[in-house]
Amino acid sequence: MTDADLNSEILLDHYRNPHHHGQIENPSAKQLEYNPVCGDTIQITVRIENDRITDIKFIGRGCSVSQGTASMLTDHVLGLSLEEVKKISQEDLLDMLGINLGPSREKCALLSLNTIKKCISQYENKSRS
């Protein structure tokens, strides 16, 4: 089994058995994003305390790439500071997946990262008000 095969299996396992699936009651921020190319949706709710993600959950509909990536990414960012999360690049996320994706599938993978970053912006804008 190659590394790419193993990484594909890990992604599929996250799709079939998602981590952090659900919604947080009274979240610090909540964001729903939609990929118009394929119709995938991701909603992320996050609890932030002392500028750190202390809880994160997602719900959504879509392909194994979008939903599996959301599960993997929520595992990754839980406990990180907002600054650490903001530094995660698209390339970092694609490297974390460890599989080659075409341009349209990359949009599926990046949906959850974009959603989390919008949650952080929403939280920071609300905190400044």
PyMOL commands that set and color helices and strands:
alter all, ss='L'
color gray80, all
select helices_A, chain A and resi 3-16+64-77+82-86+90-97+103-128
alter helices_A, ss='H'
color red, helices_A
select strands_A, chain A and resi 29-34+41-49+52-61
alter strands_A, ss='S'
color yellow, strands_A
deselect
rebuild
show_as cartoon
